Amino acid sequence: MSLPLDGIRVLDLSRLLPGGFCSLLLADFGAEVLKVEDTGMGDYIRWSPPYYAGAHDSAKSALFLALNRNKRSIRLDLKHERGREALLRMVRQYDVVLESFRPGVLDRLGVGYERMLEENPGIVYCAISGYGQDGPKRDASGHDMNYLGLIGLLGLTGERGGAPVQAAGQIADVGGGALMAAFGILAALRERDGAPARPVGSGASSGNGRPGSGEGQFVDVSMTDGSLSWLAMVAATYFADGMVPRRGDLPLAGSLVCYRPYECADGWVTLGALEPKFWQAWCSGVGREDLVAMQFERPGSDAHAQVQEIFKARTRDQWEAFARQHDCCLEPLLELDEALESELVREREMIVELDQPGAERAVRQLGIPVKLGRTPGEHDRLPGPALGEHTEDVLSAAGYSEDEVAELLRSGAAAGPADAGHPSTLRA
């Protein structure tokens, strides 16, 4: 059975998390993803510990493997004229280019979007950046926390009067960058390729399809913009009532006794009894109907103190048993190892294994989060690629002769598989 994105070819020039996670989603659903890396270190995350012993030095990092299964790798020096020529030749054969450089880097090298468009008018070019391709901060450096701080999300996270709390997951990198980029790429491909005619009887208003434009376009993904969109309901409230929210004041971020984490006798649990029926079920279950009217009291109130004491009187297991009898949106707060070993994660197939060449044991990774009923993704079509593992094959497929490939390697415009040990040269 073919995968949903079979036939889509992606040149991934990105590094680290945002671009890597975006192209991972595409690759798991069948896109052919080629990592275009420099002739020095390549993607920096290749060298991040911890490692899987026995695997190739450039493909033994657990972090790298988590983002780069189902991909291939070629090494090109884009500061070398012939390296740029090779990239442009490949652009003719691909559907998507994904990059995460600061705005203007590829333009200055002579291989930016406008130049690629000359080679392939149908190319979908997606650039993930911190602040977008225009605006006052387009050239500024940044990381996940900086973006979240600028758009107000970090400032709203934490207890009232306390310090801002950094999330354990990279919200801006993944939620604001990778996911938005994947969506933007698929939307641009749909516009380019058109919509097929719907079969009669499908319930559609018309059976006519829509021809595609045949043209690619630029997809500008700002991790700041993407993260800001996560505050859609918070911003809507502010626009309507003009009241500036403060840390600890949001209903879904700390201001209600019915919707908070609570310490119990041997750990923590989460109570999400936002709807009255759930709060009533909890109050009834603990024999405290007098608390029903106090559902929306604030932390620090007498009601909050009483609820805290109730939770501390039982263990986490006892609260789990309670939740099975009383439908009140109550769940244990798990440590990561507990979560990964849970029945929920196991039954949802969110832990998978990958056979990485040379590795002494199977590589365990998180699975595919989107479950398609008829054409599910495949996490193990290809192992994580060694740096430059596919350089010669890809160049040959692009039309270079054996002698031309050898000359590209000799000139330094391209490089084959990396030798064992860390490369000593860092290329931009």
C-alpha positions in Angstrom: 0.0 0.0 0.0 1.4 3.4 -1.0 1.9 6.1 1.6 0.0 9.4 1.4 3.0 11.5 0.4 4.5 9.0 -2.0 6.0 10.9 -4.9 6.7 14.1 -3.0 10.4 14.9 -3.0 11.9 17.2 -0.4 15.3 18.9 -0.2 15.9 19.6 3.5 18.6 22.1 4.1 17.6 22.7 7.7 19.4 21.8 10.9 18.4 20.9 14.5 14.8 20.7 15.7 12.2 22.8 13.8 13.1 21.8 10.2 14.1 18.3 11.3 10.7 17.6 12.9 8.9 19.1 9.9 10.6 16.9 7.4 10.3 13.9 9.8 6.5 14.2 9.6 6.6 14.3 5.8 9.1 11.4 5.6 7.0 9.2 7.9 4.1 9.6 5.5 6.1 8.7 2.4 7.8 11.8 1.2 11.4 11.3 -0.1 13.4 13.5 2.1 17.1 14.3 1.2 19.1 16.1 3.9 21.5 18.6 2.1 24.3 19.1 4.6 27.6 20.9 4.4 31.0 19.3 3.9 32.0 19.9 7.5 29.9 18.9 10.5 26.6 18.7 8.7 23.6 18.9 10.9 24.9 19.9 14.4 22.5 17.5 16.2 24.4 14.6 14.7 27.1 15.0 17.4 24.8 15.5 20.4 24.9 12.8 23.2 23.7 10.3 24.2 24.9 7.8 21.6 24.0 4.3 20.4 27.2 2.3 20.6 28.2 0.6 17.3 26.4 2.9 14.9 28.4 5.1 12.5 29.9 8.1 14.4 27.8 10.5 12.4 24.5 8.6 13.0 24.8 7.4 16.5 23.2 10.3 18.3 19.8 9.5 19.8 18.7 13.1 19.2 19.7 13.0 15.6 18.1 9.6 15.0 14.8 10.8 16.6 14.4 13.4 13.9 16.0 11.8 10.9 14.7 8.4 10.2 13.4 7.8 6.7 15.8 10.3 5.2 18.9 10.3 3.1 22.0 12.6 3.2 24.2 14.4 0.7 27.0 16.8 1.4 27.5 19.9 -0.6 29.6 23.0 -0.1 27.2 25.9 -1.1 30.1 28.3 -1.0 31.6 26.4 -3.9 30.3 27.3 -7.3 30.0 23.7 -8.4 28.3 22.8 -5.1 25.6 25.5 -5.8 25.3 24.2 -9.4 24.6 20.7 -8.0 22.0 22.0 -5.6 20.2 23.8 -8.5 20.3 20.8 -10.7 18.6 18.8 -7.9 16.0 21.5 -7.4 14.7 20.7 -10.9 13.7 17.2 -9.7 12.2 18.1 -6.4 8.9 19.5 -5.1 9.9 21.1 -1.9 12.9 23.0 -0.4 13.0 23.4 3.3 15.5 25.6 5.1 16.0 27.3 8.4 18.8 29.8 7.8 18.5 33.4 8.8 16.6 35.3 6.1 18.8 36.1 3.1 21.6 33.6 3.6 20.8 31.5 0.5 20.1 34.6 -1.5 23.6 35.9 -0.7 25.0 32.5 -1.9 23.1 32.9 -5.1 20.7 29.9 -4.5 17.7 31.6 -2.9 14.1 31.2 -3.8 14.1 33.5 -6.9 17.1 31.6 -8.3 15.5 28.2 -7.6 12.3 29.4 -9.2 14.2 29.8 -12.4 15.1 26.2 -12.3 11.8 24.9 -11.2 8.7 27.1 -11.3 6.8 24.5 -9.3 9.1 24.5 -6.3 7.5 25.0 -2.9 10.1 26.8 -0.8 9.6 26.8 2.9 11.8 29.0 5.2 11.5 28.5 8.9 12.9 31.4 10.9 12.6 32.9 14.3 10.9 36.2 13.4 9.9 35.9 9.7 11.3 37.0 6.4 10.5 40.7 7.0 9.8 42.9 9.9 12.1 44.6 12.5 13.6 41.4 13.9 14.2 39.4 10.7 18.0 39.3 11.2 18.0 38.7 15.0 19.2 35.5 16.5 16.9 33.6 18.9 15.8 30.3 20.5 12.5 28.8 21.6 12.4 30.7 24.9 13.1 34.1 23.2 10.2 33.6 20.8 7.8 32.6 23.6 8.9 35.6 25.7 8.3 38.0 22.9 4.7 36.9 22.2 3.5 36.8 25.7 3.2 33.1 26.2 6.1 32.7 28.6 5.0 35.6 30.6 1.6 34.0 31.2 3.0 30.6 32.3 3.4 30.0 36.0 1.9 30.9 39.3 0.6 34.4 40.1 3.4 36.4 41.6 5.9 33.8 40.7 8.6 33.5 38.1 7.8 32.6 34.5 8.0 28.8 34.0 9.8 27.3 31.0 8.0 24.4 29.3 9.8 21.1 29.0 8.8 20.8 25.3 9.9 23.2 22.7 6.6 25.0 21.9 8.0 27.5 19.4 10.3 25.1 17.6 7.8 22.3 17.2 4.4 23.9 17.6 5.2 27.3 16.1 7.7 26.2 13.5 7.7 22.5 12.5 3.9 22.0 12.5 3.2 25.3 10.8 5.8 24.5 8.2 4.4 21.1 7.5 0.9 22.5 7.1 2.1 25.4 4.9 4.0 23.0 2.6 1.0 20.7 2.2 -1.3 23.7 1.5 1.1 25.0 -1.1 1.4 21.6 -2.7 -2.4 21.2 -2.8 -2.7 24.6 -4.5 0.0 23.7 -7.0 -1.4 20.3 -7.9 -5.1 21.0 -7.7 -8.0 19.0 -6.3 -9.2 15.8 -8.0 -12.9 15.5 -9.0 -15.0 14.1 -6.2 -17.0 10.9 -7.0 -20.8 11.3 -7.4 -22.6 10.7 -4.2 -19.8 11.8 -1.9 -21.9 14.5 -0.5 -19.9 17.3 -2.1 -21.7 20.2 -3.8 -20.0 19.5 -7.1 -18.2 16.6 -8.7 -15.8 18.8 -10.5 -12.2 19.0 -9.5 -10.0 22.1 -9.4 -7.0 22.2 -11.6 -3.8 23.3 -9.9 -1.8 26.4 -10.8 1.3 24.3 -11.4 3.2 27.0 -9.7 5.2 26.8 -6.5 5.3 29.5 -3.9 7.3 30.8 -0.9 6.1 29.6 2.5 7.3 32.0 5.2 7.1 30.4 8.7 8.0 32.5 11.7 8.3 30.5 14.9 7.2 33.7 16.7 4.0 34.0 14.5 3.3 30.3 14.9 3.6 30.5 18.7 1.5 33.6 19.0 -1.3 31.7 17.2 -1.4 29.3 20.2 -2.9 32.2 22.2 -5.9 32.6 19.9 -8.5 32.4 22.7 -6.4 34.4 25.2 -5.9 37.2 22.6 -9.6 37.1 21.6 -10.6 37.6 25.2 -8.3 40.6 25.5 -9.5 42.1 22.3 -13.1 41.9 23.5 -12.8 43.1 27.1 -9.5 45.1 27.0 -8.4 43.4 30.3 -4.7 42.5 30.2 -4.2 39.0 31.5 -1.4 38.3 34.1 0.5 35.2 35.0 -1.7 33.0 37.1 -4.9 34.8 36.1 -6.0 32.7 33.1 -8.7 30.1 33.7 -6.8 27.4 31.9 -3.4 28.4 33.3 -3.8 28.5 37.1 -6.6 30.8 38.3 -9.3 28.2 39.1 -9.3 25.6 41.9 -11.2 23.2 39.7 -8.4 23.2 37.0 -5.0 22.7 38.6 -2.4 20.1 39.5 -2.6 19.0 43.1 0.0 17.4 45.4 -1.2 14.1 46.8 0.3 11.8 49.5 3.0 10.5 47.3 3.1 12.6 44.2 0.9 14.8 42.1 -2.4 14.5 40.1 -4.1 16.8 37.7 -7.7 17.9 38.1 -9.4 19.3 35.0 -13.0 19.6 36.3 -13.8 22.6 34.3 -17.4 21.8 33.4 -19.8 21.9 36.3 -20.7 18.2 35.9 -17.1 17.1 36.4 -16.6 19.4 39.4 -19.9 18.1 41.0 -18.7 14.5 40.4 -15.5 15.2 42.2 -17.2 17.0 45.1 -19.7 14.3 45.5 -17.1 11.6 45.3 -15.1 13.1 48.2 -18.3 13.8 50.2 -17.9 17.5 50.0 -21.0 18.8 48.2 -20.5 22.1 50.1 -17.6 22.8 47.7 -19.8 22.7 44.6 -20.5 26.4 44.7 -16.8 27.2 45.1 -15.7 25.7 41.7 -14.3 29.0 40.4 -12.6 30.2 43.5 -9.0 31.3 43.1 -5.8 29.7 44.4 -5.0 31.0 47.8 -8.6 31.1 48.9 -10.1 29.0 51.7 -11.7 26.7 49.2 -8.3 26.1 47.6 -6.8 25.2 50.9 -9.5 22.7 51.6 -9.1 21.1 48.2 -5.4 20.8 48.7 -5.9 19.0 52.0 -8.3 16.6 50.5 -5.9 15.7 47.8 -3.0 15.2 50.2 -5.0 12.6 52.2 -4.8 10.0 49.4 -2.1 8.5 47.3 -1.8 8.8 43.5 -3.0 5.2 43.1 -6.0 5.9 45.3 -6.9 8.9 43.2 -6.6 6.9 40.0 -9.0 4.4 41.5 -11.3 7.3 42.5 -11.2 8.6 38.9 -12.4 5.2 37.6 -15.5 5.5 39.7 -16.1 9.2 39.4 -16.0 10.9 35.9 -14.2 14.1 36.9 -11.2 14.6 34.5 -8.7 13.5 37.1 -5.4 11.9 36.0 -2.0 11.2 37.6 0.9 13.5 36.9 3.6 11.1 35.6 7.3 11.3 35.3 8.6 10.7 31.8 9.7 7.1 32.4 6.2 6.3 33.8 4.5 8.0 30.9 6.6 6.1 28.3 5.8 2.8 30.1 2.1 3.4 30.4 -0.6 1.3 28.8 -1.9 4.4 26.9 1.4 5.1 25.2 1.9 1.4 24.4 -1.6 0.8 23.0 -1.4 4.0 20.9 1.9 2.7 19.4 3.7 5.8 20.5 6.9 3.9 21.2 8.6 2.3 18.1 11.9 0.7 17.4 14.3 1.2 14.6 17.2 -1.0 13.4 20.1 1.4 13.0 23.1 -0.2 11.1 25.8 -1.2 13.5 24.0 -0.2 16.6 24.3 -2.8 19.4 20.6 -2.6 20.3 17.4 -1.4 18.7 16.9 2.4 18.7 13.7 3.3 20.6 11.9 6.4 19.5 8.5 8.1 19.7 6.1 6.9 17.1 3.9 8.7 14.6 1.4 11.0 16.3 -1.1 11.1 13.4 -3.0 7.9 12.8 -4.5 7.5 9.4 -6.9 4.6 9.2 -6.3 3.5 5.6 -2.8 4.7 4.8 -0.9 5.0 8.0 2.7 6.2 8.1 5.8 4.0 8.4 8.5 4.9 10.8 11.1 2.4 9.6 11.4 2.7 5.9 15.0 3.9 6.2 17.4 4.2 9.2 18.9 7.5 10.1 21.5 8.4 7.4 25.2 8.7 8.0 26.6 12.1 7.0 27.0 12.1 3.3 25.9 8.5 3.0 24.0 9.0 -0.3 26.1 11.7 -1.9 27.3 9.7 -4.9 24.0 8.0 -5.5 22.1 11.3 -5.4 24.5 13.1 -7.8 24.3 10.2 -10.2 20.5 10.3 -10.1 20.7 14.1 -10.8 22.5 13.3 -14.1 26.2 13.5 -13.2 28.5 10.9 -14.8 30.8 8.8 -12.7 33.7 11.0 -13.7 31.8 14.2 -12.9 30.9 12.8 -9.5 34.5 12.0 -8.8 35.5 15.5 -9.8 32.9 17.1 -7.6 34.3 15.1 -4.7 37.9 16.0 -5.5 37.1 19.7 -5.9 35.5 19.8 -2.4 32.2 20.9 -3.9 30.7 17.7 -2.6 31.7 15.1 0.0 31.0 11.5 0.5 30.4 9.6 3.7 32.1 11.2 6.7 35.1 9.3 8.2 34.8 8.0 11.8 35.2 10.7 14.4 33.9 14.2 14.6 34.6 16.4 11.5 37.0 19.1 12.4 35.5 21.7 10.2 32.4 23.7 10.8 30.8 25.2 7.7 28.0 27.8 7.8 
